Amino acid sequence: MGRPDSEPEVSALQPGRKRKFLSYNRESGSPFPLDENQREVTRFSGERFFVLARIAILASVLAMACKTANVGPPRGSPETSAIRLNWQLPPALEANRAEYQREVSQALEDVARFFRSSGFKVAPRELIDSVVLFEKTSDARGYFAKTFGTPPEALPDTFAGTVDGRTLYLVSREAYEGIWKQLYPEWPWTESTYHGLIVHELTHRAHESIAISRLGSADAMGPPWFFEGLAVVCARQFEETRYLMTREEIQSLVGGTAPPAVSYPLYGRLVRSLAGQFGMKVLITRASEPGFPGVLWTTHS
C-alpha cells in the first residue's frame, strides 16, 4: 500500500480536545507502529476512542515495534514497587501475571527516568492505574465493542495496545509476537520487543500530561512526527548506527508545510538528530511553536 498523501486529522470525542494523529495509535495517544508501507491506525485518547479519518482505506494497524534493550535500573526499584495497579487478565494468562506486572513496572520506571533526564518530573503512579490484558486481538475487539460501542471492524486485526484515560490496554506477548513477525519480518523479534511496545504507549501518556500541565492542551505535544519520534527514542526502538542528520537534511524533510513520509524509523532518527543539537528538553518545550523545528536554529542560543 502506498503512503498516505496527507496527514489525517482526528478529533477527540471529548469536548475541547482536538488533535492530529498519524498512523500510530498515540495515547491520548498510543502507539502502534506503522510498517514501511505506512498503514494508518485506530487509536484511543484521553477518555474516548479515536478513529483516524481515513481508516477505511487502511489495511491494518502496526503494533508498535521495538528493537531495543531495556533501559533503567533493576526491576522492582522503590519508585514503582509500591504502585498498585488494577489488573484484568483472562484465565489463560493468569499464570504469567507476575511477569506482566514486572514488565509494566519496568516500563513505568523507564518512562519516568527518560523524562527526568530531560528535565521533566513524571510520577509513574500518575500515568496509569489499571491494565487490561487480552489474549488476542479478537478479544480486544469484542471488549471495545461492548465497552465503548466501537464497531468490531473499526479495530484492526493487528491491534496491539493503547492507553485510554489511565488504563493501559495490551494484547499478550504471544499475540504481539505473531503480529510483529507478520508486519516487520525485517526487524527480528527480541526479548525486549514487547517491552518497547509498553514503553512507547506510556511515553505518549507522559508526554501528553507534560503538555497539558505546561500549556493546558495536548496540542503542545507538537506535530505527529515529533511526538511519535519522541516515543520511539524513549523506547529505544529502531535504533540505527547511521550518522545524525544535518540541519539541511532535517529541514528538507520537516521544514515545509507538508508532513514527512510516515516512517517511525525516520521519526526516531529526526528526533535523535535534533536532540543531538538542541537537547531533549528544548525539543519537548518548543515542539508546538510555529515553524518548529526550523525556528530552533534562528532563536536558540
C-alpha positions as CSV (number, residue, x, y, z in Angstrom):
1,M,0.0,0.0,0.0
2,G,1.2,3.5,-0.8
3,R,2.0,6.1,1.7
4,P,-0.9,8.5,2.7
5,D,-0.7,11.7,0.7
6,S,-1.8,13.9,3.6
7,E,-1.9,13.9,7.4
8,P,-5.3,12.7,8.7
9,E,-6.9,14.7,11.3
10,V,-8.6,13.0,14.3
11,S,-10.7,14.8,16.9
12,A,-11.3,13.5,20.3
13,L,-14.8,12.9,21.2
14,Q,-14.1,14.8,24.4
15,P,-15.2,18.4,24.4
16,G,-12.4,20.9,24.0
17,R,-9.8,18.5,22.8
18,K,-8.7,18.2,19.2
19,R,-5.5,16.8,17.8
20,K,-3.9,15.4,14.7
21,F,-2.6,11.9,14.6
22,L,-0.6,10.0,12.1
23,S,-0.8,6.3,11.5
24,Y,0.2,5.5,15.0
25,N,-2.0,4.8,17.8
26,R,-1.0,7.6,20.0
27,E,-2.2,7.5,23.5
28,S,-4.4,10.2,24.0
29,G,-2.1,8.9,22.1
30,S,-0.9,5.4,22.0
31,P,1.5,3.8,19.5
32,F,1.3,1.0,17.2
33,P,3.9,1.1,14.6
34,L,3.3,1.6,11.0
35,D,5.3,-0.6,8.7
36,E,7.3,0.7,5.8
37,N,4.1,0.8,3.7
38,Q,2.6,3.1,6.4
39,R,-0.8,1.9,7.3
40,E,-2.9,4.3,9.4
41,V,-4.2,3.1,12.7
42,T,-7.0,3.5,15.1
43,R,-6.0,5.0,18.4
44,F,-7.6,5.8,21.7
45,S,-7.0,9.0,23.5
46,G,-8.0,10.8,26.7
47,E,-11.3,9.5,27.8
48,R,-12.6,8.3,24.4
49,F,-11.7,6.3,21.4
50,F,-10.1,8.0,18.4
51,V,-10.5,6.9,14.8
52,L,-8.2,8.0,12.1
53,A,-10.0,9.9,9.4
54,R,-9.1,7.6,6.5
55,I,-9.2,4.3,8.5
56,A,-11.5,2.9,5.8
57,I,-8.6,2.7,3.3
58,L,-6.1,1.2,5.7
59,A,-5.1,-2.4,5.5
60,S,-4.0,-2.8,9.1
61,V,-2.6,-1.4,12.3
62,L,1.0,-1.7,13.2
63,A,1.8,-3.0,16.7
64,M,4.4,-0.6,17.8
65,A,7.7,-2.0,17.0
66,C,10.7,-2.0,19.2
67,K,14.1,-3.5,18.8
68,T,15.9,-2.5,21.9
69,A,17.4,-3.4,25.2
70,N,15.6,-2.4,28.3
71,V,16.7,0.8,30.0
72,G,16.9,1.7,33.6
73,P,17.8,0.1,36.9
74,P,17.0,-3.3,38.1
75,R,13.3,-4.2,38.1
76,G,11.3,-3.5,41.2
77,S,13.0,-0.3,42.2
78,P,11.4,1.8,45.0
79,E,9.9,4.2,42.5
80,T,7.4,1.7,41.2
81,S,7.4,-1.2,43.7
82,A,4.7,0.4,45.8
83,I,2.4,1.2,42.9
84,R,-0.8,-0.8,42.9
85,L,-2.4,-1.3,39.6
86,N,-5.8,-2.9,38.9
87,W,-5.2,-5.8,36.6
88,Q,-7.7,-7.6,34.4
89,L,-6.4,-10.8,32.7
90,P,-8.1,-13.7,31.0
91,P,-7.7,-17.1,32.8
92,A,-5.3,-18.3,30.1
93,L,-2.8,-15.6,31.1
94,E,-3.2,-15.7,34.9
95,A,-0.1,-18.0,35.2
96,N,2.0,-15.2,33.8
97,R,0.5,-12.3,35.8
98,A,3.7,-11.7,37.8
99,E,5.7,-11.5,34.5
100,Y,3.4,-8.9,33.0
101,Q,3.4,-6.9,36.2
102,R,7.2,-6.7,36.2
103,E,7.2,-5.7,32.6
104,V,4.7,-2.8,33.1
105,S,6.5,-1.7,36.3
106,Q,9.8,-1.6,34.5
107,A,8.3,0.4,31.6
108,L,6.9,2.9,34.0
109,E,10.3,3.4,35.5
110,D,11.9,3.7,32.1
111,V,9.5,6.4,31.0
112,A,9.8,8.4,34.3
113,R,13.6,8.2,34.0
114,F,13.7,9.3,30.4
115,F,11.7,12.5,31.1
116,R,13.5,13.2,34.3
117,S,16.8,13.1,32.4
118,S,15.2,15.6,30.1
119,G,14.3,18.0,32.9
120,F,10.6,17.0,33.5
121,K,9.2,15.3,36.6
122,V,6.9,12.4,35.8
123,A,5.4,10.4,38.6
124,P,4.9,6.8,37.4
125,R,1.9,6.4,39.7
126,E,0.1,9.2,38.0
127,L,0.3,7.7,34.5
128,I,-2.0,4.7,34.8
129,D,-3.9,3.0,37.4
130,S,-5.2,0.0,35.5
131,V,-4.1,-2.6,33.0
132,V,-6.3,-4.7,30.8
133,L,-4.7,-7.6,29.0
134,F,-6.2,-9.6,26.1
135,E,-5.1,-13.0,25.0
136,K,-5.6,-12.0,21.3
137,T,-6.8,-9.1,19.3
138,S,-10.2,-10.6,18.7
139,D,-10.8,-10.4,22.4
140,A,-9.9,-6.7,22.4
141,R,-12.3,-6.1,19.5
142,G,-15.2,-7.7,21.5
143,Y,-14.2,-5.7,24.6
144,F,-14.2,-2.3,23.0
145,A,-17.4,-3.0,21.1
146,K,-19.1,-3.8,24.3
147,T,-17.4,-1.1,26.5
148,F,-17.3,1.8,24.0
149,G,-19.8,0.8,21.4
150,T,-17.0,0.7,18.9
151,P,-17.8,-1.3,15.7
152,P,-15.7,-4.5,15.8
153,E,-14.4,-3.9,12.4
154,A,-13.0,-0.5,13.5
155,L,-10.3,-2.2,15.5
156,P,-7.8,-3.7,13.0
157,D,-6.7,-7.3,13.4
158,T,-3.2,-6.0,14.2
159,F,-4.2,-4.1,17.3
160,A,-1.6,-4.5,20.0
161,G,-2.1,-1.8,22.7
162,T,-3.1,1.7,23.7
163,V,-3.8,3.9,26.7
164,D,-7.2,5.3,27.2
165,G,-7.5,7.6,30.2
166,R,-5.5,5.9,32.9
167,T,-5.9,2.4,31.6
168,L,-3.3,0.6,29.6
169,Y,-4.6,-2.0,27.1
170,L,-2.3,-4.7,25.7
171,V,-2.5,-7.9,23.8
172,S,-0.5,-10.8,25.2
173,R,3.2,-11.2,24.4
174,E,2.4,-14.2,22.2
175,A,-0.2,-12.3,20.2
176,Y,2.1,-9.4,19.7
177,E,4.9,-11.6,18.6
178,G,2.7,-13.0,15.8
179,I,1.7,-9.5,14.8
180,W,5.2,-8.3,14.8
181,K,6.6,-11.1,12.7
182,Q,3.8,-10.6,10.2
183,L,4.4,-6.9,9.9
184,Y,8.1,-6.5,10.5
185,P,9.9,-9.5,9.2
186,E,13.0,-7.4,8.5
187,W,13.2,-6.5,12.3
188,P,13.8,-9.6,14.3
189,W,11.7,-10.2,17.3
190,T,13.8,-10.0,20.5
191,E,13.1,-10.4,24.2
192,S,12.8,-6.6,24.5
193,T,10.4,-6.0,21.6
194,Y,7.3,-6.4,23.8
195,H,8.8,-4.1,26.4
196,G,9.2,-1.4,23.8
197,L,5.5,-1.5,22.9
198,I,4.7,-0.8,26.5
199,V,7.3,2.0,26.9
200,H,6.1,3.6,23.7
201,E,2.5,3.7,24.8
202,L,3.4,5.0,28.2
203,T,5.6,7.7,26.7
204,H,2.7,9.2,24.9
205,R,0.7,9.2,28.2
206,A,3.6,11.0,30.0
207,H,4.2,13.4,27.1
208,E,0.6,14.4,27.0
209,S,0.5,15.1,30.7
210,I,3.5,17.3,30.5
211,A,2.0,19.2,27.5
212,I,-1.3,19.8,29.4
213,S,0.4,20.8,32.6
214,R,2.6,23.4,30.7
215,L,0.1,24.8,28.2
216,G,-3.2,23.3,29.0
217,S,-3.6,21.3,25.8
218,A,-2.3,18.1,24.3
219,D,-1.6,20.2,21.1
220,A,1.6,21.2,22.9
221,M,3.0,17.8,22.1
222,G,3.9,19.1,18.7
223,P,3.5,17.6,15.3
224,P,2.9,13.9,14.9
225,W,6.3,13.1,13.5
226,F,7.8,14.6,16.7
227,F,5.6,13.0,19.4
228,E,5.9,9.6,17.6
229,G,9.6,10.1,17.2
230,L,9.9,11.0,20.9
231,A,8.2,7.8,21.9
232,V,10.4,5.8,19.5
233,V,13.5,7.4,21.2
234,C,12.2,6.8,24.7
235,A,11.5,3.1,23.9
236,R,14.8,2.8,22.1
237,Q,13.1,1.5,19.0
238,F,14.6,1.3,15.5
239,E,18.0,2.4,16.8
240,E,20.5,2.8,14.0
241,T,24.2,3.4,13.7
242,R,23.9,5.9,10.9
243,Y,25.2,9.5,11.4
244,L,22.9,12.1,12.9
245,M,21.1,14.2,10.2
246,T,22.3,17.7,9.4
247,R,20.2,20.8,9.5
248,E,19.7,20.8,5.8
249,E,18.6,17.1,5.8
250,I,16.2,17.7,8.6
251,Q,14.7,20.8,7.1
252,S,14.3,19.1,3.7
253,L,12.0,16.6,5.5
254,V,10.1,18.6,8.0
255,G,10.8,22.2,7.2
256,G,8.0,22.7,4.7
257,T,4.2,22.7,5.0
258,A,3.7,19.1,4.1
259,P,4.4,16.4,6.7
260,P,7.2,13.9,6.2
261,A,6.5,10.5,4.8
262,V,5.1,8.3,7.5
263,S,8.0,6.2,8.9
264,Y,8.7,5.5,12.6
265,P,12.4,4.7,12.0
266,L,12.6,8.1,10.3
267,Y,10.7,9.9,13.1
268,G,13.1,8.4,15.6
269,R,16.1,9.5,13.6
270,L,14.8,13.0,13.2
271,V,14.2,13.4,17.0
272,R,17.6,11.8,17.8
273,S,19.3,14.2,15.4
274,L,17.5,17.3,16.8
275,A,18.2,16.2,20.3
276,G,21.9,15.9,19.5
277,Q,21.9,19.6,18.5
278,F,19.5,21.2,21.0
279,G,18.8,18.7,23.8
280,M,15.6,16.9,24.5
281,K,14.3,19.4,27.0
282,V,14.3,22.2,24.3
283,L,12.5,20.0,21.8
284,I,9.8,19.0,24.2
285,T,9.3,22.5,25.4
286,R,9.2,24.1,21.9
287,A,7.7,21.4,19.7
288,S,4.3,23.3,19.5
289,E,5.9,26.6,18.3
290,P,5.0,27.7,14.8
291,G,7.9,26.9,12.5
292,F,9.2,24.0,14.6
293,P,11.9,22.8,14.2
294,G,13.3,25.5,11.8
295,V,12.7,28.1,14.5
296,L,15.2,26.4,16.7
297,W,18.1,27.4,14.5
298,T,17.1,31.0,14.4
299,T,16.2,31.6,18.0
300,H,18.1,29.1,20.2
301,S,21.3,30.2,21.7
